[in-house]
């Protein structure tokens, strides 16, 4: 993008002008993140209870994918928007680099796919919440759009591997 600051100022302006909107953005980001991470142990407990043989796939696929993604992020080490442009993120973040892909969005998407593997009734809303989280991360200024798109896509692909078991 030629001037990301102009784009970011445009998408973040409504949140900067309305304290309630800013509070909502930050709260939604935190809520979805916590909800996804809290749901994963529940998924594992349910899978173990229903079909203990499948538990290994539900642990290894998300776990190994997360480790590989984390290593790739470290190697790629793309800067975050606030590292490159003079912007102040709306979501507090004190680290630099390792922006691509978004690990928050990847994790939410892969956990959503775990839920989808169990039932679409929970999986579809979780995938929608993962997409909302992606938007929060971009509007919040901690990721570029490409970071969250790649994170979401990788989460879908890795999570789809669960359908093989």
C-alpha positions as CSV (number, residue, x, y, z in Angstrom):
1,X,0.0,0.0,0.0
2,X,1.3,3.4,-1.0
3,X,0.4,5.1,2.3
4,X,-0.9,2.8,5.0
5,X,-1.2,5.7,7.4
6,X,-4.0,7.3,5.3
7,X,-5.8,4.0,5.2
8,X,-5.4,3.4,8.9
9,X,-6.4,6.9,9.9
10,X,-9.6,6.4,7.8
11,X,-10.6,3.0,9.3
12,X,-9.6,4.0,12.9
13,X,-11.1,7.5,12.9
14,X,-14.6,6.5,14.1
15,X,-13.1,4.6,17.0
16,X,-10.8,7.5,17.9
17,X,-13.7,10.0,17.9
18,X,-16.1,7.9,20.1
19,X,-14.7,6.6,23.4
20,X,-17.5,4.0,23.6
21,X,-16.6,2.6,20.2
22,X,-13.0,2.4,21.2
23,X,-13.9,0.6,24.4
24,X,-16.1,-1.8,22.4
25,X,-13.3,-2.5,20.0
26,X,-10.8,-3.3,22.8
27,X,-13.4,-5.3,24.7
28,X,-14.5,-7.3,21.7
29,X,-10.8,-8.1,20.8
30,X,-10.2,-9.4,24.3
31,X,-13.5,-11.2,24.6
32,X,-13.1,-13.2,21.4
33,X,-9.5,-14.0,22.2
34,X,-10.4,-15.3,25.6
35,X,-13.5,-17.1,24.4
36,X,-11.5,-19.0,21.8
37,X,-8.7,-20.0,24.1
38,X,-11.2,-21.0,26.8
39,X,-13.2,-23.1,24.3
40,X,-10.2,-25.2,23.2
41,X,-9.8,-27.2,26.5
42,X,-13.6,-27.8,26.4
43,X,-13.3,-29.2,22.9
44,X,-10.5,-31.5,24.0
45,X,-12.5,-32.7,27.0
46,X,-15.6,-33.3,24.8
47,X,-13.5,-35.2,22.1
48,X,-11.8,-37.3,24.8
49,X,-15.2,-38.2,26.3
50,X,-16.9,-39.0,23.0
51,X,-14.0,-40.5,21.0
52,X,-10.8,-40.8,22.8
53,X,-8.9,-42.1,19.7
54,X,-9.5,-38.8,18.0
55,X,-8.0,-36.7,20.8
56,X,-4.5,-37.1,19.5
57,X,-5.4,-35.3,16.2
58,X,-7.2,-32.5,18.1
59,X,-4.0,-31.9,20.1
60,X,-1.3,-32.5,17.5
61,X,-2.8,-30.7,14.5
62,X,-3.5,-27.4,16.2
63,X,-0.4,-27.7,18.5
64,X,2.1,-28.5,15.8
65,X,0.6,-26.0,13.4
66,X,0.9,-23.3,16.1
67,X,4.6,-24.1,16.7
68,X,5.4,-24.1,13.0
69,X,3.5,-20.9,12.5
70,X,5.4,-19.3,15.4
71,X,8.7,-20.3,14.0
72,X,7.8,-19.0,10.5
73,X,6.8,-15.7,12.1
74,X,10.1,-15.4,13.8
75,X,12.0,-16.1,10.5
76,X,9.8,-13.9,8.3
77,X,9.7,-11.1,11.0
78,X,7.5,-8.7,9.1
79,X,7.2,-5.4,10.8
80,X,3.9,-4.3,12.4
81,X,2.0,-1.3,11.1
82,X,3.2,0.9,14.0
83,X,6.8,-0.2,13.3
84,X,6.7,1.1,9.8
85,X,4.2,4.0,9.9
86,X,3.6,6.8,12.3
87,X,0.4,5.5,13.7
88,X,-0.7,4.9,17.3
89,X,-2.5,1.5,17.6
90,X,-5.8,1.4,19.3
91,X,-5.0,-2.0,20.8
92,X,-2.0,-1.9,23.2
93,X,0.9,-3.9,21.9
94,X,4.5,-3.5,23.1
95,X,6.3,-5.9,20.8
96,X,7.7,-5.2,17.3
97,X,8.0,-7.4,14.3
98,X,6.5,-10.9,13.8
99,X,3.3,-9.5,12.3
100,X,2.8,-12.0,9.5
101,X,0.7,-14.1,10.0
102,X,-1.5,-13.1,12.8
103,X,-1.2,-15.7,15.5
104,X,-4.3,-14.5,17.3
105,X,-6.4,-14.9,14.1
106,X,-4.7,-18.2,13.2
107,X,-5.4,-19.7,16.7
108,X,-9.0,-18.5,16.6
109,X,-9.5,-20.0,13.1
110,X,-8.0,-23.4,13.9
111,X,-10.0,-23.6,17.2
112,X,-13.1,-22.7,15.2
113,X,-12.3,-25.6,12.8
114,X,-12.0,-27.9,15.8
115,X,-15.5,-26.8,16.7
116,X,-16.6,-27.2,13.1
117,X,-15.3,-30.7,13.1
118,X,-17.6,-31.4,16.0
119,X,-20.7,-29.5,14.9
120,X,-21.5,-26.7,12.4
121,X,-23.8,-25.3,15.0
122,X,-20.8,-24.1,17.0
123,X,-18.2,-24.0,14.2
124,X,-19.9,-21.5,12.0
125,X,-20.4,-18.8,14.7
126,X,-16.8,-19.4,15.8
127,X,-15.5,-18.9,12.3
128,X,-17.5,-15.6,12.1
129,X,-16.1,-14.5,15.5
130,X,-12.6,-15.3,14.1
131,X,-13.2,-13.0,11.2
132,X,-14.5,-10.3,13.5
133,X,-11.3,-10.8,15.5
134,X,-9.3,-10.3,12.3
135,X,-11.1,-7.0,11.7
136,X,-10.4,-5.9,15.3
137,X,-6.7,-6.6,14.9
138,X,-6.5,-4.5,11.7
139,X,-8.6,-1.6,13.0
140,X,-6.7,-1.8,16.3
141,X,-3.5,-1.1,14.4
142,X,-1.5,-4.2,15.4
143,X,-1.7,-6.1,12.1
144,X,-1.9,-5.3,8.4
145,X,-4.9,-6.8,6.5
146,X,-2.6,-9.4,4.8
147,X,-1.4,-10.6,8.2
148,X,-4.9,-11.5,9.3
149,X,-6.0,-12.9,6.0
150,X,-2.9,-15.2,5.9
151,X,-3.5,-16.2,9.6
152,X,-7.2,-17.0,8.9
153,X,-6.5,-19.0,5.8
154,X,-3.7,-21.0,7.5
155,X,-6.0,-21.7,10.4
156,X,-8.7,-23.0,8.0
157,X,-6.3,-25.2,6.1
158,X,-4.6,-26.6,9.3
159,X,-8.0,-27.1,10.9
160,X,-9.4,-28.8,7.8
161,X,-6.8,-31.6,8.4
162,X,-9.0,-32.6,11.4
163,X,-11.6,-33.8,8.9
164,X,-9.2,-36.5,7.8
165,X,-9.7,-38.2,11.2
